[in-house]
Amino acid sequence: MTTLWLTRLIPNPSSREARRDFTNAVNLHYRVMKLFPDDIGDQARQQLGVLFRAEETPAGPYLLIQSLIQPDPHKLPDHYGACDSRPLSQLMAYLRPDLPVRYRIVANAVRKPRKTTQEIYGLKDRVALSGAAAQDWWTRQATNSGLKLASVEMTRLDNAHGTRAQGQQRIRHARTKFEGIAHIENPDLVRQRITSGIGPGKAYGCGLLSLAPASSGSG
């Protein structure tokens, strides 16, 4: 079984670079990728299996980074913050049919209108979903990922945004946090989706599915 690593990066509140990065999804993407070897090629994020999610807590923000190899914390700027890593092997091996789990994901819930619909209504190629439409999107994604949902809590978050390519391309992804209780239906498929991520926007903080065992009475 492929080894996945989960890293928690806690920024130093006094670091100007950290404060800048945590307000800009493009900066965060570049910062995360600098923790890995720089000779991977054009598809480095996909090859390294890198996904990340920013979390807000009363004590301040932190970043969860998932990857196929362990990040190198020595590549962080001085006084940027602290990070620790652990393998997810035990969790991945523990997954089994009917196991109740708590899940969390920040996802870019969108639909893709047909080209004629885009032209008639002046729509973009991807339209952000909200409310019941977003929950329906997540239900389909979860089912296709080997999960049977028992509960869903949904929170709309600020958009992931930033500018890349010398200021020529603006990045903007709607983000919705889904969390609750689910049961494992297909462990192999769940492992696959944990590894690959779910939905678009993976390079900018969307798509990382986190699971933890829940009590058998949950849901």
Secondary structure, 3 states (H helix, E strand, C coil): CCCCEEEEEEECCCCHHHHHHCCCHHHHHHHHHCCCCCCCCCCHHHHHCCEEEEEEECCEEEEEEEECCCCCHHHCCCCCEEEEEEECHHHHHHCCCCCEEEEEEEECCEECCCHHHHHHHCCCCCEECCHHHHHHHHHHHHHCCCEEECCCEEEEEEEEEEEECCCCEEEEEEEEEEEEEEEECCHHHHHHHHHHCCCCCHHHCCCCEEEEECCCCCC
